[in-house]
């Protein structure tokens, strides 16, 4: 049985109490650390098995966010590759790996905010989507640098994460307009740049993000508005290099409407969509700005060891 911390974290990720790919990854790492520290396993084999069970419970909570399995791999593989037979030593190894992942994630966010802010100009109107900590970090950093910008935020139905974004930006004093999702094409003519986050980046540069992202990209492409994605390198999806597809999560239809009010009607509620690379101008990572076509290079650099294992 997985530990209480892992079960609680997995449930909070599934119910979207914990949301945002970066926060999901950090929360998973912290849960694994707590699970390791509380483990009563007497042998290396029992401890590794416990960690692997915890990893499965976490990764099943949100299949579309690759930050989750990548965070889990980072932590659990540290235990797998540790030569020590001493359980106390393995616990320390897992705790250190979790702390390292969390620290690296926070540093990546800070660096991406600084890099991305350079791409915003004084007087820009920026459209964003959902409630991406990275996209908002870039906007806030540009505002703190004294750039006069305003933001347009679609509601991001059915969970209305856009409402959170609007309140957060307004709390910083940033002028923000809240839009219904279907109005993005209407208002795109007033926009200078679009910035969104990412739950996963595929090897071909396609971006998996909150449902509605692809329609923003299409509208921006049509209007010749720059479309930017902010993503840490641990959101790049290594399995897409070897033919795996990113699973698009479908959530409870009751988030959209009560099924009993629509007898005989199928209600679909996909949580994410795929934005093709040809609609993306650039991806901002902690290593710098890349075109979407360079995603494969990031994956080779960051996950070459994993790809070698997959191909054996």
N, C-alpha and C positions, 0 to 999 in steps of 0.2 A: 504494500500500500504506500502511495506517495504521502509525503508529509503535509501537515496542515498548511504551511506557508505556500507550497506549490499548488495545492488544491484551491486555496483562496485566490491566489494570483491568477491561475488559469480561468477561474470563474469570473473574476473582475475583467480580464481581457476579453472573454467571450461576450459578456454583457455590455462591453464598451465603457465600463466604469474607468478602466485604464485604456486610453486611446492615444493614437499617434504612434507611428512606427518606432521612433526613437525611444519614447517612454516605455513602449511595450518591451523592447529589447533590454533596456536597463532594469525594468521590473522583473523580467525573467531571470536575469543574472543575479539580482538580489535574492530572489526566491530560492535559487539553487544554492547560493551561499548559506542561507538560513537552514535549508534542508541538510546540507553537508555538516554544518556545525551541530545540528541536533541529532545527527545519525547515531544509532546504537549498534551499527554493523560491527561485527567482530573480526571480519577478514576483508582483505582487498577485494575479493570476488563479490562478496555481499555488498560492499560499499559501491562498487562500480555498477552493480545491478540496480541498486537503489537510485543512483544518479541517472541511469538510463531510463528507468521508469518515470522519474520526475521529468526528464527531458521530453518524453513522449506526451505526457499529460499537458505540458506547456505548449508544445508545438501544435497540438491538435486544436488549441483554442482559437487560432486565427491563421488559417492556411495561406492567405494571400500576402501576409506581411513577412517578407523574408528576413527582416531584422530579428524576428523571433527565433527561427532555427539557427541563424548565424550566431546569435548571442549564445544560444544553448550549446552549439558545437564548440564555440570558443572556450567555454567553461568546462564542459564535460570531457572534451578531448585532452585537456590539461591533466585530468585525473587518469585517463586511459593511457597516456604516454609517460606518466610518472613511473619510474622504475621501483619506487618504494613499495614495500609490502606492509609498511606501517600505516594503519588507518589514520592515526593522528596526523601523520605527514600528508596523507592524501587530502584530509580536511583542510589543512593549511594551503595546499596547492589549489584547491577549488576556490577557497575564499580569496586568495591572491588573484586568481584569474577573473573572478567576478568583479573585484575592485578595479582591476586593470581595464576590463571592458567598459565599466561605467565611467571611469575617468577619461578613457579615450573617446567615448561617445560625447561627453560634455565638452571636451576640448574641440572635437570635430564641429559641434554646433557653433561654438564661438568663432572658429576660423571661417566656417561657411558664411556666418552672418557678416563678417568683415569683408570677405571676398565678394559676396553678393551685393552688399551695399554700394560697392564701387560701380555696379551696373545700373544703379538708379541715379537719375539726374534731377536737379532742382526743377520743380514744377511738374514732375511726372504724376500721372494718374495710373495707379497700379491695380490690377484685378488679381485676386487670389481665390482659393477655393478650399472648402472644408476648414480644418483648424490645424494647419501644419506649423509645428514649433519652429521649423527651419525657415519657412516662408515668412512667418511673422518676425522671426529673429532678424532677417535681412531688412524688412520694412522698418522695424524699430531702430536698428542700427543706423540706417540712412536718416531717419528722423532725428536721432540723437546727434548726428553729424551736422544738423542744421539744414537739411534739405527739405524744401517745402513740397511735400507729397500728399496726395489723397488716395484713398483706397476704396475699391468697390468689392463687395463680398456677397456672392450668392448664398442663399440660405443653406444649401447642402441637405436637402430633404432626403429621407424622411426623419433623420435624427437631428437635423437643424444645427449641425456643428458651426455653420456660418453665423449663427446668433452668438456663439461663444467668441468667435473671431471678432465680430463687430464690437462687442462689449469690451474685449481685451484691448483693441486698438483705441477705442474711444477713451478708455481709462488712461492711456498714454498721451491723450490729447491729440491724437492723429485724426484728421477728418475722414470719416468713413460713411459709405452708403451701403445699406443692406438691400439686396435685390432678390426677387424670386428667381429660381434657377432658369426658368424659361426665358428670362429677359437678357441673358448674357450676350446674345448676338445683337440685340437692339442697342445695348450700351457699349459694345466693343469699339464703336467709332470714336468714343470719348477716351479710350484707354491707350496708354503709351507702351506699357509692358504688362505681361502676365507672369506671375510667380506662383508655382505650386510645389508641394512636397511630393514624396513618392513612398509607396509601401514596398515596391520592388522595382528593380531595373533589370531588364532581360539582356542577354548577350548581344542582341541586335539593336539595342538602344531603345526599345519600346519601354514605356513606363506604365506600371500598374498603380493606380491611385484611386481615391474616392470616386464613386460613380458620378459622372458629370464632368470629370476632368477632360475627357476626350472631346466633348462638345465645346468646351472652352478653347481647346487647342485648334479645333476645326474653325471656329469663329475667328480666332486670332490669325490663323493661316490665311483665311479669306480676306481679312482686313489688313494683312501685312503688319501685324503687331508682333513684337518679339515675345516668344513663349519660352520661359525658363523653368527648369526643374531643379530643386535643391535636394540633394541626397548624399548622405554619408556613404563611404565605400562599402560598409557592411550591409547596405541595402541592395547591393548588386547580387544577382541570383546565379550562383555557380552552376546549378543543375541545368539551366537553360543552354549551357554550352554543349551538353551531351543529349539534347533532344527532349528534356523534360519541359512540360508546359506549366505555367503558373496557374494554380487552381483559383478560380474566382468564387469567392464566398457568397452564398445566397443566405440571407437572414430571414427571420420570422416574418411572414406576410402581415402579421398583426401590427408591425411597425408602420405599414402603409395604410391599411384599413382593416376593420374587423371582418374576417371572412364570413361570419354569420350574417352580416348585413348584405352580402353579395352572393346568395346561393347560386351555384352553378358557374361561378366565375373563378378563374385561376388568377391568383395575385402573385406577381414575381417581384422579388426585392433583392437584386444583386447589389452587393456592397461596394464593388470596385468595377472599373472598366480599364481597357487597354488603349493607351495613346500611342499610335505608330510613330516611329522615329522621324519620319519625314515632316511631322508637324511640330517637332521640337527643335529649337534653335541651339540650345546649349544646356548642359547639366553642370551645376555648381557642386563640387565636392570639396572636402577638406584638403585635397591635393591640388586643387586648382579647377579651372573651367575647361570642360571638354565638350566636343560635339558628341551627339548620341552614338555615332558610329564608333567612337573610341571606348564604348562600354566593354567590349570584348577584351581590350587591353587591361582595363581595371580588374576584370575578373581573373585573367591569367596571372596578374601580379599578386592579387590578394588571396586567391584561392587555388593556385596551381597545385598545391599539395593535395587538396580535396579532389580536384579533377583527375589527378594521377591515380588516386585510390578508386575513383569511380570507373576508370577505364580498364582496370586490371581484370 
